[in-house]
Amino acid sequence: VEECERGDTARNGIGGGAAHSSRRAHLSSGAVGGRPDLALCSPDDASHHRAEYNRLHRSYRSALVRFHHLHRSLVRARMHRTLAHGEQSSSRVRKSAERNMIRSARSVTEALERTAERLAAEVERSGATLASLDESSKVIESTLGEGKQYSSEVSAATSLLSLLKRRAWTDALLVGAALLLYILVVLYILKARLYG
């Protein structure tokens, strides 16, 4: 990552080294043993990876466009200097232009290689993040299913408790009525024996 940042600073704008450096600690802290931490995976991380991938792709295309523009400008400069300064000066200009073009092409090629490596790493990281999100979604769905099952069991237990309460109340009423009837019968028998 540090090598990519040095390459970004050297080519003046391809890649955005400062923004990538601010995200480097966050991305590296979310990996344990080469695998993203499930606790840190979220849709925000996935969207960030997609945005980083798009930015790197735009940087790649911008570098290609700069390379083609530089090549055309070097060709035009070489033709102009050849016509203006004659055969001897054109030879020196040609060699200098070729050397400059080779250095520029080498620099742009290295920048493109670094950008391609960063794109591959970003694609791999995005795939790992999406896999983690998929696994988390499955866990959440399983948890929701268990929660629904527990809710149905709690509802059934609540209805059973209500039924038991009603049965207990009914039984209490029946026992009270039987006890009252028994007391009345005993009183009647006592009255009949004592006053009969």
Phi, psi and omega in degrees: 000319179295324178295320177297320181294320178295322178294322179296319180292324183291325183266007168058065168124344183276107174115329181072071186296322184293317179293323180291325179294326178290334180268348187297317181295322181292318182288319181288330178289342180271010180241131176232113180069034179079006182233132181300145176288127182296329182292338183262354181280134179204164177302331177296319178296318180298316178297324177296319180295320178295318178296319178295321178296315179297321180294318179294324178295318177295321177296321179298312180293323178297322179294321177297316179297318178297322179296315180295320178296317179297319179297315179297317180296322178293320178296316179296319179296320180295318179294320181294316180291329177295317179290328187277320189253001175089188188290318183290311180293327180294328177295315178295317179296321180297314180296318179294318179294321179294319177297316178297320180293321179295315179298316180295318179295321178296317179297316180293322178297315178298319179297320178294321178297317178296320179295321178295320177297318178294324176296317179297317179296322180292322177296316179297317180295322179294321177298318178296321179295318179295322177297319178296319178296321178296317178296318178297322178297320178295319178297318180296318179297319177297318179296320178295321178297317177296322178297319177296320179297316178297323179296317178295322178294321178295320178297318178296318178296322179296318179294322177295319178297319178297318178296318178296321178296318179295319178297318179297318178296319178296316178299320179297319178296318180294318178296319179296318179295318179296319179296318178297317179297319178298316179297319180295321179295317179298317179297320179296319180294317178298318179297318181293323180287320185281319186253358182277000000 
